[in-house]
């Protein structure tokens, strides 16, 4: 079966987003998404709450963590990761039987051999980054032989579904979905978000600080 997934979405629980959980769920349904991963910055409360709310869209609990090598996303988590040290973050994700994703690798990352070796997935398409950055991400995934997923990196409701990973899974069982992702059994599709969103996100950050 084919399952349409947006694997990189932020909610109001991220410091740079105001997307409310109910509106995220509504947009996911409008976009005919089967799965969305809530990957808030250093937070998992929104993912847990949305998972409890949703009866039809599968919610993958994730977290985007800022490490000394750049952002790392843990997918399929069951509790918040508190550490910020790269090696410890990877260890914590694996302890939870989660999946390690490098998001937007062209942005603010130190892509050492160790980082790339420990990653399970590369975000080959991110709707908020430019064409050249996404092309670099796809080349990187090919070079290091890692599956390249798509994600919207949505910080605003209208961005949800701009990056979709179409997973070819044998069932809706979470372990089968994980297996399909790790084996690269999916296709990706996406469209760029308007570049003005960069300024909107900065405005949200300033508003939050106040």
N, C-alpha and C positions, 0 to 999 in steps of 0.2 A: 504494500500500500504506500501511497505518497502522502507525506505529512508536511504541510507548509509551516515553516518555523522562522520567526525573527529572533535571533539568538543574542541580541545586544540592545536592550531597552532600559532606559532610566525612568525612575518615577520621582515623585515629590520627596522621596527619602534621600535623593542625591542632592548635594549642595548646589548644583547648577541646573536643576530641573524643577518645574512646578506641575508636572503631569500627575493628575490625581488617578488613583487606582481604578475607580469606576469608569473613568473616561478611557483609560488604557484598555480595559477589557472591552468596552463598547467598540473602540476603534479596531481592536484585534478581530472582533466578530465581523465588522464591516469589511475588513480586508480578507476575510475568509482564512484566517490563520488558525492552524490546529494547535500550535505551540508558540509561546513567547517565553523568553528568558529575561527575567528582571535582574539586571546587573548593576545595581547602584554602587556608587563610590563608597567603599569602606562601610557598607551597611547591607543588612539582609532583612530588616523588618518589613519593608514594603513587599518583597518577594513572598515572605511567609503569609502576610495578610492577604495578598492577592490569590495565593494558592488556596486559602481557606474560602475565599469568596467565589472562585470560579468553579462551575460545575461542567462546563463544556470545553473551554480552552485549557489545554495543559499548561501549567505554569512551572517552568524550570527555575529553581532557586539558584541564583548566582551572585557573585560579588566581584567588583572591579577594584583591584588593590594596587596602590602606587608603591612600587618597590624601587630599589636603587638602580635597577636595570630598565625601569619603565613600567607601564601598567600591565598587570596580569589579570585575566578573568578566570575565575573558577566557576565551572558549570556543574549542575547536579549536586549542590551542596545541601547539607542539613543544618549547619550552624555557621555563624559568623566567624570569619578568620580575623584574628586580632593583630597578628604580627605584620610587619611591613618588610621584613628581610626576605629577599628573593628565595633563598634556599629553604627557609622555614615556611614560606607561603606555599611552595611546591609540595613540601612534605605534608602540610595540613590538608591541601586539596586531595592528595593521594590517599591520605588516611580516611577521608570521607568518601573514597571511591568516586571522586569527582574527575572532571576533565579540564585540562590546562589549555587555555586559549590565549594566544598573543593577539590583542586587538590593535588595529591601525599601526602595524609595525613600522611604517615610515615616520611616525610621529613620536619623538621624544623617547626612543628606545636605544639601549646598548645591546645590539644583537650578537652577543658572544656565542661561541660554539656551545657553551654550557646551557645558555638560555634556549637556544634552538633545539638542542638535543632533548631537553626536558619538556618542551611543548608538545601537546597532542594535536592541536589544530592551529592554523594561522587564519586570521581574518583577511581573506583575499579581496573582499569588497566591503567597504564601509561607506555608507551613503553620505557621510559628512566630510569625507576627505576627497581630494581632487583626483582627477583621472590618472595623473602621473604617479601619485602615491599608491593608488590601487593597482596600477600596473606593476609597480615595484613589489607590492605585497604578493601578487600572483607569481611573479618570477621567483621570489624568495621561497614560497611554498613549494614550487616545482623543484628548485635547487636542493632543498633540504628534505624533499619527499614527505611533506606533511599535507594532509587534506586542507583545502582552502574553503572556508565557509563564508557566507555573507551575513551581514548584520546591519541594521539601520543605524545603530548608536543613537536611537531617538532620545532627544531631551525634550521634545515637544510632541504633542499628540499627532499632529499632521505628518510627522516623520515615520511613524510606526508602519512597518511593512515596506519601507523603501529598500530594504535589503532582506531577501528571503532565501533560505536554504530549504530546498525541497528534498526531504529525506525519504529514501526508499527503504522502509523498514518492513520486516515480516509481520509486525504487530504494533500495537500501541503500548506494549510493555516498555517500561523505562530502560531496562537493560538492553533490550533489542534496539531501541533508539540510539542509545550510547554506542552500541556495537556498530551500527550503520554509520554513525558519524566518524568513528575512529577508523573504519575501513574505507572511508571516502565514498560511501554509497549514497550520493546525493548530487543534485545539480543546484546551481545558484542563479539568481536573477536580481536585478536591482536598478534603481535610478537615483541620481544625485539629489540630495536635499538642496534647497536654495542656499546660496552662500551667505545671505544675510543672517542666517541662523547663528553665525559666529557672534554677531553683535548682540543678538537676543540672549544668547547664553551668558555673555559677559554681563549684560544688564541684570539677569537673574542672580548671578554671583554677587553683584554689588548690592542688590536688594536684600539678599539673604544676610549679608554682613551687617547691614543696618538693622 
